Amino acid sequence: MNLNEELEKLNQMILKMADTVQEHYRRGMDIYQNYDKDKQYEMIDDSIIDHQEREIEEECLNILVRERPYAGDLRRVSGILKLVADLEAIGDYGEDVMNFSLKLQNVERHKIPQIDEMVEVVLKMVNDCIFSYVKQDTNLANEVIKKDDIVDEMYANTVEYLIEANRTRKVSSAFAIYTTLVIKYMERAADRAVNVAEWVVYIKSGFHKDKKIF
């Protein structure tokens, strides 16, 4: 197997892991938004993503040792080594969102429109950061990066809303606490999507956060 074939194999492994990460994260979000007390939810198995991450890391290290890649190929392998950790974390956050959403099962729930909006923005960021890698699209990667400030503002505004809603007894303390944790892990997922996008830019250009590496 030559270097190009090994890199293509690595690419397919990334796509498989990305599909699993998206599935886990969307499941966590769906349980928060559409919880059904009469439905039995299957817990997310985080070990699948952990195993995929380890396989990709091993393949990257094998390529570095066997092929001694340089220039663009070296950036690609080293960038993948970095971004898989961020993909794995997004999958973890999906599990966290699911766990805290299930803690709301015996709590009176309230529809908060700004959270639904935040969910859509974060899900799109996760999808787009992966798609930017697939297409090696730095323009799309930069669009993901720009959305980080939007999510941060949504998070801060929603926390303030929950504090005031709890103070005025519109929502219970349990609802405010668990919902705050849910949106915190959403905000963290957005941060990780930005990281992935930044590594895509690095793979294509050699620049990471405006700093030339090689």
Secondary structure, DSSP 8 states (H G I E B T S, - for coil): --HHHHHHHHHHHHHHHHHHHHHHHHHHHHHHHS--TTS------THHHHHHHHHHHHHHHHHHHHH---HHHHHHHHHHHHHHHHHHHHHHHHHHHHHHHHTTTTS-----HHHHHHHHHHHHHHHHHHHHHHHT-HHHHHHHHHTHHHHHHHHHHHHHHHHHHHHTTSS-HHHHHHHHHHHHHHHHHHHHHHHHHHHHHHHHHSEETTEE--
